[in-house]
Structure formats: C-alpha cells, structure tokens
Amino acid sequence: MDRLTDRLEAIGERARFFFSAKDQARERALELCREATRLSTNAIRAVHRQEYTEAKDALSRARALLKELSQTLADHPDLFYSGYVHDATKEFVEGCVTLALVQGKELPSPEDLGVSHAAYLNGLGEAVGELRRYLLDTIRRGDLSRCEEVMATMDDVYGILVTMDFPEALTQGLRRTTDAVRGILEKTRGDLTVAFEQRSLQKQLEALEEKLRALPGTPRKKG
C-alpha cells in the first residue's frame, strides 16, 4: 500500500529547485541594484561638478545594469517589484532628470528611460532637491541668469506630483516625496528672493556711486 506522503519528496525537490533559482536571481538583482545606484549617485555628483560627459556615461552604464536586472527578474515579478529595485530605478531617474534639466534639455519620459511611473515620479521629485543645490551653487557664483527658469521648473514638477492622489501601495511613497518637494520649494523661493534683492541693492549702490563720482569736485577712484 502506498503511503499518503509518497509524493512529498518530489514536491520538496521541486520547491528546493524553485527557491534556489529565486535566491540566485535575488542575489544577482541586489548586486545590480547596488551598482546601478552607485553609478547614478556618481552621475549626480558629476552634474554638480559640471562634468556632463562623465555623468552621461555613468547613467548609460546604470541603464544597462537596470536592463539586465529586468531580464534577471523576468521570471520573478514579486522580486522585481520589491523595494530595492524601486530605489535603484528611482535613483537612476533622479540622475537622468537632473542632468537634463541642469543642461536645459528636454525632460526624459518614463518610456524614454524604460522605468515604471511610480519610480519615475519619485525620482522626478527627488531631482528637485538636486535642482535646489544647483541653484544655490549658481547663486554663490553670482550667476542668476537661469534661476527663475529652474525655479519655475521645480514649481511645475510639484504641480504634477500634487495631483497624484492615489494609494501609496500604487505610488510607492510618492506622498512623502511630494511633501518633501513642497518644503524644498519654500526654502528655495526664500533663498532666491534674498539673492535677487541683494543684486538689486548692489545695482542701486553702484548707480549711486557713479552719480557721486560724476559730481564736480569728487575725487576720481584710482585703479
């Protein structure tokens, strides 16, 4: 008489094979995510150093890794939609968006980058923080030529994010990202207002100095 558990060993063998394959895919996915994140982070740093060729190269390599990641997890959709994959993709989007906007180029779409809408919108929101850093750097250099344009872009990003009123399970943390963007906008707008006021005051002082130098009997500045 056959035992009721005669099939158990075969079932267990199939389960071991299944989990072994999934574990290997997971380990490879973690490696790819770590490297893609590192490259994307380096690209953002390169953008702030105005090393745009290096940034583009790093993002190209990150994109290749994310493509391999999709292939690695093709048979494991539960792993593909895990947090570490989302974070790596989000960092890649942040790098691509930051590079494009700092260079004044057209914003890449989710389809252009081959990413999900959730990862794209979260990366787009986090790029606002990098745009703030870019603005502060340009202000310190005394260059206000693009500040209003970049500030308007940051406002536009927030204007889109705030309309995404969907469950967090779908948007993967977008509400928190949107709240952070709002805070960044408020601080940046204040910094920009101060910078423009200082420039206006400086121009007024320079104009007054010119008028004073033009008065009869006023000593000329040597130099």
Secondary structure, 3 states (H helix, E strand, C coil): CCCCCCCHHHHHHHHHHHHHHHHHHHHHHHHHHHHHHHHHHHHHHHHHCCCHHHHHHHHHHHHHHHHHHHHHCCCCHHHHCCHHHHHHHHHHHHHHHHHHHHCCCCCCCHHHHCCCHHHHHHHHHHHHHHHHHHHHHHHHCCCCCCHHHHHHHHHHHHHHHCCCCCCHHHHCCHHHHHHHHHHHHHHHHHHHHHHHHHHHHHHHHHHHHHHHHHCCCCCCCCC
